[in-house]
């Protein structure tokens, strides 16, 4: 399945996408031991790879990745409190998406990855979410998550080029009752299997809808001097599971 990206203008996608291999973290301050993170240098995404990632009519909505844009309310420069308050009252896609805010993540610039384990305050690298706790066989049917970059800085969405079902099959942990986990992603890389990472640039007011229960992912502010605030909303459960 991989990364089914919904787009109509390849040249615009190529302008904001890069790709790199990954590595395992060992003994690095601020990171969970064994976290999977991008290994530079970043390279432009080849046009043939972009075409391979294009979502076709067979890709269900629950696994598609969409890039979205929304006009943001005015903020005072670098006013994080004001951005948080605005996010709490934002209808993110004018009725298309639930408007109950899941949460916000404030990230300084210069972070290879941004997501932290709240119990340890250590960054966890590429990971899968687990809001719906679906087992292997139904993992593709989970809710997608909407993220908007509220600025002021640019952010990146990081995506592995394989989904966690593919990773579990390669590991032989694809039983019907297995619950895919971030540890599966780490074990896959530890075992020497190939994995690449896609980086998609998101300016303030831009964001994504993605199956974060299925695709290993994270945020990044690498090479960006300004901080940014990401706001998240969780989608509705599909009618047919």
C-alpha positions in Angstrom: 0.0 0.0 0.0 2.8 2.5 0.9 2.0 6.2 0.6 -1.2 6.8 -1.5 -0.8 10.6 -2.1 -3.8 12.4 -3.6 -2.6 15.1 -5.9 -3.4 16.5 -9.4 -0.4 18.7 -10.2 2.9 16.7 -10.0 5.1 19.7 -10.4 3.7 21.4 -7.3 4.2 18.2 -5.3 7.8 17.8 -6.5 8.5 21.4 -5.4 7.8 20.5 -1.8 9.0 16.9 -1.5 12.3 15.3 -0.7 13.4 11.8 0.2 16.2 10.3 2.4 17.1 7.0 4.0 16.7 6.4 7.8 18.9 5.5 10.7 18.5 4.3 14.3 19.3 6.6 17.2 21.9 5.4 19.7 23.0 7.4 22.7 21.7 10.8 21.4 20.5 13.3 24.0 16.8 14.1 23.7 15.9 10.9 21.9 14.4 7.6 22.8 17.0 4.8 22.3 16.4 3.0 19.0 14.2 5.7 17.5 14.1 5.8 13.7 14.9 9.1 12.1 15.8 10.4 8.7 19.4 10.2 7.6 20.5 13.0 5.2 21.2 14.3 2.8 17.8 15.0 1.5 17.3 14.5 -2.2 14.6 15.8 -4.6 11.8 13.3 -5.1 12.2 11.8 -8.6 9.1 12.4 -10.9 8.8 8.6 -11.4 8.6 8.1 -7.7 5.9 10.8 -7.3 3.9 9.0 -10.0 4.3 5.7 -8.2 2.9 7.3 -5.0 -0.1 8.8 -6.7 -3.4 7.5 -5.1 -5.5 5.7 -7.7 -9.3 5.0 -7.6 -8.6 1.7 -5.7 -7.2 3.5 -2.7 -9.9 3.8 0.0 -10.4 7.2 1.6 -9.2 5.9 4.9 -5.6 5.4 3.6 -5.2 8.5 1.4 -2.9 11.4 2.2 -4.2 14.8 1.2 -2.5 18.1 1.4 -4.8 20.9 2.5 -4.7 24.7 2.9 -6.8 27.0 5.1 -6.7 30.8 5.6 -5.5 31.4 9.1 -6.9 34.0 11.5 -4.6 37.0 12.1 -2.0 36.5 14.8 0.4 38.8 16.6 3.9 37.9 15.6 5.1 34.8 17.4 2.0 34.9 19.7 1.8 31.2 20.7 -0.9 31.8 23.2 -3.1 33.5 20.6 -2.5 30.7 18.1 -3.6 28.1 20.7 -6.7 30.0 21.5 -7.5 30.4 17.8 -7.0 26.7 17.2 -9.5 25.8 19.9 -12.2 27.7 18.0 -11.1 26.8 14.5 -13.4 24.9 12.1 -10.4 23.5 10.3 -12.0 22.6 6.9 -15.3 24.5 7.0 -17.5 21.6 8.1 -15.7 18.9 6.2 -13.8 17.7 9.4 -14.7 17.4 13.1 -13.9 20.7 14.8 -13.0 19.2 18.2 -9.4 19.9 18.7 -7.3 16.9 19.5 -4.3 18.9 20.7 -1.4 21.2 19.7 2.3 20.7 19.5 4.7 23.7 19.8 8.0 22.9 18.2 11.2 25.0 18.2 13.2 25.2 15.0 16.0 22.9 14.1 14.4 19.6 15.2 15.0 16.5 13.1 11.8 15.1 14.5 9.3 16.7 16.8 7.0 14.2 18.6 7.9 13.5 22.2 6.8 10.7 24.6 4.9 12.7 27.2 6.1 10.4 30.0 9.8 10.8 29.3 10.0 14.0 27.2 12.2 12.1 24.7 11.6 12.3 21.0 10.4 9.0 19.5 11.1 9.4 15.8 9.0 7.8 13.1 6.0 6.2 14.8 2.4 5.1 14.4 -0.5 6.5 16.4 -2.9 4.2 18.2 -6.1 6.2 19.0 -8.4 3.4 17.6 -6.3 0.4 18.7 -7.0 -1.6 15.6 -5.3 -5.0 15.1 -3.2 -5.8 12.0 -6.0 -7.0 9.8 -8.1 -3.8 10.3 -5.3 -1.2 10.7 -6.1 0.4 7.3 -9.7 1.2 8.5 -8.7 3.7 11.3 -9.5 7.3 11.4 -7.2 9.7 9.7 -5.8 12.8 11.4 -5.8 16.4 10.2 -2.9 18.6 11.0 -2.6 22.3 10.2 0.6 24.3 10.6 -0.4 27.5 12.5 3.1 29.0 12.1 4.9 31.2 12.3 7.6 28.9 10.9 7.5 26.3 8.2 7.2 22.6 9.2 7.7 19.2 7.5 5.6 16.1 7.5 7.8 13.0 7.5 6.4 9.7 6.1 7.9 6.2 5.8 7.6 4.7 2.3 6.0 1.6 3.7 2.9 1.2 5.9 2.9 -0.7 9.2 1.0 -3.6 7.7 3.8 -4.1 5.1 6.4 -3.8 7.8 4.6 -6.4 10.0 4.4 -8.8 7.0 8.1 -8.5 6.4 8.7 -9.3 10.1 6.3 -12.2 10.2 4.2 -10.5 12.8 1.1 -10.2 10.6 -1.3 -12.4 12.7 -4.9 -11.3 12.8 -4.7 -10.3 16.5 -1.3 -8.5 16.4 -1.5 -4.9 17.2 1.1 -2.9 15.1 3.3 -0.7 17.1 6.2 1.8 16.7 8.4 -1.0 18.0 7.6 -3.0 14.8 9.1 -0.1 12.8 12.2 0.0 14.9 12.7 -3.8 14.7 12.2 -3.7 10.9 15.1 -1.2 10.6 17.2 -3.0 13.2 16.9 -6.2 11.1 18.4 -4.4 8.1 15.3 -4.0 6.0 15.2 -1.0 3.6 13.1 2.0 4.5 13.0 5.5 3.1 11.4 8.7 4.4 9.5 11.3 2.5 9.6 14.9 3.7 6.8 17.3 2.6 7.1 21.0 3.3 4.1 22.7 5.0 4.0 26.5 5.1 1.8 28.3 7.7 -1.9 27.6 6.8 -1.0 24.3 5.1 -1.4 20.8 6.5 -2.3 17.3 5.8 -4.9 14.6 6.3 -3.2 11.2 6.8 -3.7 7.7 8.2 -1.3 8.1 11.1 -2.5 4.8 12.6 -1.2 3.1 9.4 1.8 5.1 8.2 5.0 5.6 10.3 5.3 9.4 10.4 6.5 12.5 12.4 6.9 16.2 12.1 10.2 18.0 11.6 11.6 21.6 11.8 15.1 20.7 10.6 16.8 23.6 9.0 13.9 26.0 10.0 15.0 28.8 12.4 11.4 29.8 13.5 9.2 27.8 15.9 5.8 26.6 14.8 2.6 25.3 16.3 0.9 22.3 14.8 -2.9 21.8 15.6 -4.5 18.3 15.2 -8.0 17.0 14.7 -9.1 13.4 14.5 -11.5 12.3 11.8 -14.8 10.5 12.0 -15.0 6.7 12.1 -15.7 5.3 8.7 -19.3 4.1 8.2 -18.2 0.8 6.9 -15.4 -1.0 8.7 
